[in-house]
Amino acid sequence: MNGVTNIADWVSGHRLPVGGWAAAALAALTAHCSGPVNALSGALSALLGGTASALTALPPVPVIIAVTAAAWWFKRSWTLTLFVPLGLLFILNQGYWPEMLQTVAQILYATLACMVLGVPLGILLAHHGRLRGAVQPVLDLMQTLPTFVYLIPTLELFGLGDVPGLISTIIFVLPTPIRLTCLGILNVPQELLEAGDAFGAGVFARLRKVELPAALPAVQAGLSQTVMLSLSMAVIAALVGAGGLGDPVVEAMESVQVGDGVTSGLAIVIVAIIIDRLFRPKAAT
């Protein structure tokens, strides 16, 4: 028993400096890549701020009418068509309209970045089994690490503002479109692949005409999940100054204002329901 205790004491007494290694790597990255990091931060901040300002400049009522019309056009659901204007009018009534538009801008660019990166990577992993096996643990790590862990290095690199929130959101959400796209490609029926080969389709022709159309429901599910996961980061991103609907939630938590917390939380729920219903694939409705 004493031997086991001694071994445990020795192991705990010789701690690996993992935290120090991470801090040194981040310090080296900050020292040697400050120019590109600052340029990227400025570009992303200007993009997010410009989009949010452009959306805020639009009159709320026409925006509500346009979103309601889009809900009816794409889903043909009376319940959704009724819920959209009522929900958006509630957000406007509670004074969260600018924050909602800022959150929409963050979701827009996070979703765009994740889909642009995730779909090609998912296709690549589906066609290369060894690479898929090597990348799988990385995707698991990206999704299982607490999201607050992402905020520390991004905050150190980019400072307070909406950029670290956006980068952290992309890192957290990116595995979702990668996994679902890869799964969709892998689940393409063998008969379709054989038919494509029989007609002499090359690798890219088979991908474009056979695999992607068959995997489209999985890709659409990836898009829906990407949007929803991006929205789920709104409150966490607000902790580093990302703004949006997460701001009033954080302020309500800090000041223990139950009323403000309930109304701001309801605003996030309303946006989540609207986005989920609009982006949900038809097969899942």
C-alpha positions as a Markdown table, in Angstrom:
| # | Residue | x | y | z |
|---|---|---|---|---|
| 1 | Met | 0.0 | 0.0 | 0.0 |
| 2 | Asn | 2.9 | 2.3 | 0.8 |
| 3 | Gly | 4.4 | 1.6 | -2.6 |
| 4 | Val | 1.2 | 2.6 | -4.4 |
| 5 | Thr | 1.0 | 5.7 | -2.3 |
| 6 | Asn | 4.6 | 6.6 | -3.1 |
| 7 | Ile | 4.0 | 6.1 | -6.8 |
| 8 | Ala | 0.9 | 8.3 | -6.6 |
| 9 | Asp | 2.9 | 11.0 | -4.8 |
| 10 | Trp | 5.7 | 10.8 | -7.3 |
| 11 | Val | 3.3 | 11.1 | -10.3 |
| 12 | Ser | 1.5 | 14.1 | -8.7 |
| 13 | Gly | 4.8 | 15.7 | -7.7 |
| 14 | His | 6.2 | 15.6 | -11.2 |
| 15 | Arg | 3.5 | 17.5 | -13.0 |
| 16 | Leu | 3.8 | 17.9 | -16.8 |
| 17 | Pro | 3.9 | 21.6 | -17.7 |
| 18 | Val | 1.1 | 21.3 | -20.2 |
| 19 | Gly | -0.3 | 24.6 | -19.3 |
| 20 | Gly | 3.1 | 26.2 | -19.6 |
| 21 | Trp | 3.6 | 24.7 | -23.0 |
| 22 | Ala | 0.2 | 26.1 | -24.1 |
| 23 | Ala | 1.0 | 29.5 | -22.7 |
| 24 | Ala | 4.4 | 29.6 | -24.4 |
| 25 | Ala | 2.9 | 28.5 | -27.7 |
| 26 | Leu | 0.3 | 31.2 | -27.5 |
| 27 | Ala | 2.9 | 33.8 | -26.6 |
| 28 | Ala | 5.1 | 32.8 | -29.5 |
| 29 | Leu | 2.1 | 33.0 | -31.9 |
| 30 | Thr | 1.2 | 36.4 | -30.5 |
| 31 | Ala | 4.7 | 37.7 | -30.9 |
| 32 | His | 5.4 | 36.4 | -34.4 |
| 33 | Cys | 2.0 | 36.6 | -36.0 |
| 34 | Ser | 0.7 | 39.9 | -34.5 |
| 35 | Gly | 0.5 | 41.5 | -38.0 |
| 36 | Pro | -1.7 | 38.9 | -39.7 |
| 37 | Val | -3.7 | 38.5 | -36.5 |
| 38 | Asn | -4.4 | 42.2 | -36.2 |
| 39 | Ala | -5.3 | 42.4 | -39.9 |
| 40 | Leu | -7.7 | 39.5 | -39.6 |
| 41 | Ser | -9.2 | 40.9 | -36.4 |
| 42 | Gly | -9.7 | 44.3 | -38.1 |
| 43 | Ala | -11.3 | 42.8 | -41.2 |
| 44 | Leu | -13.7 | 40.5 | -39.2 |
| 45 | Ser | -14.6 | 43.3 | -36.9 |
| 46 | Ala | -15.4 | 45.7 | -39.8 |
| 47 | Leu | -17.4 | 43.0 | -41.5 |
| 48 | Leu | -19.5 | 42.1 | -38.5 |
| 49 | Gly | -20.0 | 45.8 | -37.5 |
| 50 | Gly | -20.8 | 46.8 | -41.1 |
| 51 | Thr | -23.4 | 44.0 | -41.5 |
| 52 | Ala | -25.0 | 44.7 | -38.1 |
| 53 | Ser | -25.1 | 48.5 | -38.9 |
| 54 | Ala | -26.7 | 47.8 | -42.4 |
| 55 | Leu | -29.3 | 45.5 | -40.8 |
| 56 | Thr | -30.1 | 48.0 | -38.1 |
| 57 | Ala | -30.6 | 50.7 | -40.6 |
| 58 | Leu | -33.4 | 48.8 | -42.2 |
| 59 | Pro | -36.9 | 49.7 | -40.9 |
| 60 | Pro | -38.1 | 46.9 | -38.5 |
| 61 | Val | -41.6 | 46.6 | -39.9 |
| 62 | Pro | -40.6 | 45.9 | -43.6 |
| 63 | Val | -38.0 | 43.4 | -42.2 |
| 64 | Ile | -40.7 | 41.6 | -40.2 |
| 65 | Ile | -43.0 | 41.5 | -43.3 |
| 66 | Ala | -40.2 | 40.1 | -45.5 |
| 67 | Val | -39.2 | 37.4 | -43.0 |
| 68 | Thr | -42.9 | 36.4 | -42.6 |
| 69 | Ala | -43.3 | 36.2 | -46.4 |
| 70 | Ala | -40.2 | 34.1 | -46.6 |
| 71 | Ala | -41.5 | 31.8 | -43.9 |
| 72 | Trp | -44.7 | 31.2 | -45.8 |
| 73 | Trp | -43.0 | 30.9 | -49.2 |
| 74 | Phe | -40.5 | 28.2 | -48.0 |
| 75 | Lys | -42.6 | 26.3 | -45.4 |
| 76 | Arg | -46.3 | 26.9 | -46.3 |
| 77 | Ser | -47.1 | 26.6 | -42.6 |
| 78 | Trp | -49.8 | 28.9 | -41.1 |
| 79 | Thr | -48.5 | 28.3 | -37.6 |
| 80 | Leu | -45.0 | 29.4 | -38.5 |
| 81 | Thr | -46.2 | 32.3 | -40.6 |
| 82 | Leu | -48.2 | 33.5 | -37.6 |
| 83 | Phe | -45.5 | 32.9 | -35.1 |
| 84 | Val | -42.8 | 34.8 | -37.0 |
| 85 | Pro | -44.4 | 38.3 | -36.9 |
| 86 | Leu | -45.6 | 37.8 | -33.3 |
| 87 | Gly | -42.2 | 36.7 | -32.1 |
| 88 | Leu | -40.3 | 39.5 | -34.0 |
| 89 | Leu | -42.8 | 42.1 | -32.8 |
| 90 | Phe | -42.3 | 40.9 | -29.2 |
| 91 | Ile | -38.5 | 41.3 | -29.6 |
| 92 | Leu | -39.0 | 44.8 | -31.0 |
| 93 | Asn | -41.4 | 45.6 | -28.2 |
| 94 | Gln | -38.9 | 44.6 | -25.6 |
| 95 | Gly | -36.2 | 46.7 | -27.1 |
| 96 | Tyr | -33.9 | 43.9 | -28.2 |
| 97 | Trp | -34.2 | 44.6 | -32.0 |
| 98 | Pro | -30.6 | 45.9 | -32.5 |
| 99 | Glu | -29.1 | 43.1 | -30.3 |
| 100 | Met | -31.1 | 40.5 | -32.3 |
| 101 | Leu | -29.7 | 41.9 | -35.6 |
| 102 | Gln | -26.2 | 41.8 | -34.2 |
| 103 | Thr | -26.7 | 38.2 | -33.2 |
| 104 | Val | -28.0 | 37.4 | -36.7 |
| 105 | Ala | -24.9 | 38.9 | -38.3 |
| 106 | Gln | -22.7 | 36.7 | -36.0 |
| 107 | Ile | -24.7 | 33.6 | -36.9 |
| 108 | Leu | -24.6 | 34.5 | -40.6 |
| 109 | Tyr | -20.8 | 34.7 | -40.8 |
| 110 | Ala | -20.2 | 31.8 | -38.4 |
| 111 | Thr | -22.5 | 29.6 | -40.5 |
| 112 | Leu | -21.0 | 30.7 | -43.8 |
| 113 | Ala | -17.4 | 30.0 | -42.6 |
| 114 | Cys | -18.4 | 26.6 | -41.1 |
| 115 | Met | -20.2 | 25.4 | -44.3 |
| 116 | Val | -17.5 | 26.7 | -46.6 |
| 117 | Leu | -14.9 | 24.8 | -44.6 |
| 118 | Gly | -16.9 | 21.9 | -43.3 |
| 119 | Val | -18.6 | 20.6 | -46.5 |
| 120 | Pro | -15.3 | 20.2 | -48.5 |
| 121 | Leu | -13.5 | 18.7 | -45.5 |
| 122 | Gly | -16.4 | 16.2 | -45.0 |
| 123 | Ile | -16.2 | 15.1 | -48.6 |
| 124 | Leu | -12.4 | 14.7 | -48.3 |
| 125 | Leu | -12.7 | 12.6 | -45.1 |
| 126 | Ala | -15.4 | 10.4 | -46.7 |
| 127 | His | -13.1 | 9.5 | -49.5 |
| 128 | His | -9.9 | 9.0 | -47.4 |
| 129 | Gly | -10.4 | 6.4 | -44.6 |
| 130 | Arg | -7.0 | 6.9 | -43.0 |
| 131 | Leu | -7.3 | 10.6 | -42.9 |
| 132 | Arg | -10.8 | 10.2 | -41.4 |
| 133 | Gly | -9.4 | 8.0 | -38.7 |
| 134 | Ala | -6.6 | 10.6 | -37.9 |
| 135 | Val | -9.0 | 13.6 | -37.9 |
| 136 | Gln | -11.8 | 12.0 | -35.9 |
| 137 | Pro | -10.0 | 12.5 | -32.5 |
| 138 | Val | -9.4 | 16.2 | -33.4 |
| 139 | Leu | -13.1 | 16.7 | -34.1 |
| 140 | Asp | -14.0 | 14.9 | -30.9 |
| 141 | Leu | -11.7 | 17.2 | -29.0 |
| 142 | Met | -13.2 | 20.3 | -30.6 |
| 143 | Gln | -16.7 | 19.4 | -29.6 |
| 144 | Thr | -16.0 | 18.0 | -26.1 |
| 145 | Leu | -13.7 | 20.8 | -24.8 |
| 146 | Pro | -15.7 | 23.3 | -22.7 |
| 147 | Thr | -16.5 | 26.3 | -24.9 |
| 148 | Phe | -15.0 | 28.7 | -22.3 |
| 149 | Val | -11.6 | 27.1 | -23.1 |
| 150 | Tyr | -11.8 | 28.5 | -26.6 |
| 151 | Leu | -12.4 | 32.0 | -25.3 |
| 152 | Ile | -9.0 | 32.2 | -23.5 |
| 153 | Pro | -6.6 | 31.9 | -26.4 |
| 154 | Thr | -8.9 | 33.9 | -28.8 |
| 155 | Leu | -9.3 | 36.6 | -26.2 |
| 156 | Glu | -5.5 | 36.7 | -25.9 |
| 157 | Leu | -5.0 | 36.9 | -29.6 |
| 158 | Phe | -7.8 | 39.2 | -30.7 |
| 159 | Gly | -8.8 | 41.1 | -27.5 |
| 160 | Leu | -12.3 | 42.0 | -26.4 |
| 161 | Gly | -15.0 | 42.3 | -29.0 |
| 162 | Asp | -17.0 | 40.3 | -31.4 |
| 163 | Val | -14.0 | 38.7 | -33.2 |
| 164 | Pro | -13.0 | 36.2 | -30.4 |
| 165 | Gly | -16.7 | 35.3 | -30.1 |
| 166 | Leu | -16.9 | 34.6 | -33.8 |
| 167 | Ile | -13.7 | 32.5 | -33.9 |
| 168 | Ser | -14.7 | 30.5 | -30.8 |
| 169 | Thr | -18.1 | 29.8 | -32.4 |
| 170 | Ile | -16.5 | 28.6 | -35.6 |
| 171 | Ile | -14.1 | 26.3 | -33.7 |
| 172 | Phe | -17.0 | 24.8 | -31.7 |
| 173 | Val | -19.4 | 24.4 | -34.5 |
| 174 | Leu | -17.1 | 23.4 | -37.4 |
| 175 | Pro | -17.1 | 19.6 | -36.6 |
| 176 | Thr | -20.9 | 19.4 | -37.2 |
| 177 | Pro | -21.0 | 20.1 | -40.9 |
| 178 | Ile | -17.8 | 18.0 | -41.4 |
| 179 | Arg | -19.3 | 15.0 | -39.7 |
| 180 | Leu | -22.8 | 15.2 | -41.3 |
| 181 | Thr | -21.3 | 15.8 | -44.8 |
| 182 | Cys | -19.0 | 12.9 | -44.3 |
| 183 | Leu | -21.8 | 10.7 | -43.1 |
| 184 | Gly | -24.0 | 11.6 | -46.0 |
| 185 | Ile | -21.3 | 10.7 | -48.5 |
| 186 | Leu | -20.5 | 7.4 | -46.8 |
| 187 | Asn | -24.2 | 6.5 | -46.8 |
| 188 | Val | -24.8 | 7.0 | -50.5 |
| 189 | Pro | -26.3 | 3.7 | -51.8 |
| 190 | Gln | -23.8 | 1.4 | -53.5 |
| 191 | Glu | -26.2 | 0.9 | -56.4 |
| 192 | Leu | -26.0 | 4.6 | -57.2 |
| 193 | Leu | -22.2 | 4.6 | -57.2 |
| 194 | Glu | -22.1 | 1.5 | -59.4 |
| 195 | Ala | -24.6 | 3.2 | -61.8 |
| 196 | Gly | -22.3 | 6.2 | -62.0 |
| 197 | Asp | -19.3 | 4.1 | -62.7 |
| 198 | Ala | -21.2 | 2.1 | -65.3 |
| 199 | Phe | -21.9 | 5.4 | -67.2 |
| 200 | Gly | -18.2 | 6.3 | -67.1 |
| 201 | Ala | -18.4 | 9.0 | -64.5 |
| 202 | Gly | -15.1 | 10.2 | -63.2 |
| 203 | Val | -14.3 | 11.1 | -59.6 |
| 204 | Phe | -15.6 | 14.7 | -59.8 |
| 205 | Ala | -18.5 | 13.8 | -62.1 |
| 206 | Arg | -19.6 | 11.1 | -59.7 |
| 207 | Leu | -19.3 | 13.5 | -56.8 |
| 208 | Arg | -21.3 | 16.2 | -58.5 |
| 209 | Lys | -24.0 | 14.1 | -60.1 |
| 210 | Val | -24.4 | 11.1 | -57.7 |
| 211 | Glu | -22.8 | 11.6 | -54.2 |
| 212 | Leu | -23.7 | 15.2 | -53.4 |
| 213 | Pro | -27.4 | 14.9 | -54.6 |
| 214 | Ala | -27.8 | 11.7 | -52.5 |
| 215 | Ala | -26.1 | 13.3 | -49.5 |
| 216 | Leu | -28.0 | 16.6 | -49.7 |
| 217 | Pro | -30.4 | 15.8 | -46.8 |
| 218 | Ala | -27.4 | 15.2 | -44.5 |
| 219 | Val | -25.7 | 18.4 | -45.7 |
| 220 | Gln | -29.0 | 20.3 | -45.1 |
| 221 | Ala | -29.2 | 18.8 | -41.6 |
| 222 | Gly | -25.6 | 20.0 | -41.1 |
| 223 | Leu | -26.6 | 23.5 | -42.1 |
| 224 | Ser | -29.6 | 23.5 | -39.7 |
| 225 | Gln | -27.4 | 22.2 | -36.8 |
| 226 | Thr | -24.7 | 24.7 | -37.6 |
| 227 | Val | -27.1 | 27.6 | -37.4 |
| 228 | Met | -28.6 | 26.4 | -34.1 |
| 229 | Leu | -25.2 | 25.7 | -32.5 |
| 230 | Ser | -24.0 | 29.1 | -33.6 |
| 231 | Leu | -26.9 | 30.7 | -31.8 |
| 232 | Ser | -26.2 | 28.6 | -28.7 |
| 233 | Met | -22.9 | 30.4 | -28.4 |
| 234 | Ala | -24.5 | 33.8 | -28.2 |
| 235 | Val | -24.5 | 34.1 | -24.4 |
| 236 | Ile | -21.0 | 32.6 | -24.1 |
| 237 | Ala | -19.6 | 34.9 | -26.8 |
| 238 | Ala | -21.1 | 37.9 | -25.0 |
| 239 | Leu | -18.7 | 37.3 | -22.1 |
| 240 | Val | -15.9 | 38.5 | -24.3 |
| 241 | Gly | -17.7 | 41.5 | -25.7 |
| 242 | Ala | -19.4 | 40.0 | -28.7 |
| 243 | Gly | -22.6 | 41.8 | -28.0 |
| 244 | Gly | -25.9 | 40.7 | -29.4 |
| 245 | Leu | -28.7 | 39.0 | -27.5 |
| 246 | Gly | -26.2 | 37.5 | -25.1 |
| 247 | Asp | -25.4 | 40.9 | -23.6 |
| 248 | Pro | -28.7 | 41.5 | -21.8 |
| 249 | Val | -28.6 | 37.9 | -20.5 |
| 250 | Val | -25.1 | 38.4 | -19.1 |
| 251 | Glu | -26.1 | 41.8 | -17.6 |
| 252 | Ala | -29.2 | 40.2 | -16.0 |
| 253 | Met | -27.1 | 37.4 | -14.5 |
| 254 | Glu | -24.6 | 39.9 | -13.1 |
| 255 | Ser | -27.2 | 42.1 | -11.5 |
| 256 | Val | -29.7 | 39.3 | -10.7 |
| 257 | Gln | -32.5 | 41.0 | -12.6 |
| 258 | Val | -35.0 | 38.2 | -13.1 |
| 259 | Gly | -37.3 | 40.2 | -15.4 |
| 260 | Asp | -34.6 | 41.2 | -17.8 |
| 261 | Gly | -33.2 | 37.7 | -17.8 |
| 262 | Val | -36.6 | 36.2 | -18.7 |
| 263 | Thr | -37.3 | 38.7 | -21.5 |
| 264 | Ser | -33.9 | 38.5 | -23.0 |
| 265 | Gly | -34.0 | 34.7 | -22.7 |
| 266 | Leu | -37.3 | 34.6 | -24.4 |
| 267 | Ala | -35.9 | 36.7 | -27.3 |
| 268 | Ile | -33.2 | 34.1 | -27.8 |
| 269 | Val | -35.7 | 31.3 | -27.7 |
| 270 | Ile | -37.9 | 33.1 | -30.3 |
| 271 | Val | -34.9 | 33.6 | -32.6 |
| 272 | Ala | -34.0 | 29.9 | -32.2 |
| 273 | Ile | -37.4 | 28.7 | -33.0 |
| 274 | Ile | -37.7 | 30.9 | -36.1 |
| 275 | Ile | -34.3 | 29.9 | -37.4 |
| 276 | Asp | -34.8 | 26.2 | -36.6 |
| 277 | Arg | -38.1 | 26.1 | -38.5 |
| 278 | Leu | -36.8 | 28.0 | -41.5 |
| 279 | Phe | -33.6 | 26.0 | -41.9 |
| 280 | Arg | -34.9 | 22.6 | -40.9 |
| 281 | Pro | -34.8 | 20.2 | -43.9 |
| 282 | Lys | -38.2 | 19.3 | -45.4 |
| 283 | Ala | -37.7 | 15.7 | -44.7 |
| 284 | Ala | -37.5 | 16.4 | -41.0 |
| 285 | Thr | -40.7 | 18.5 | -40.8 |
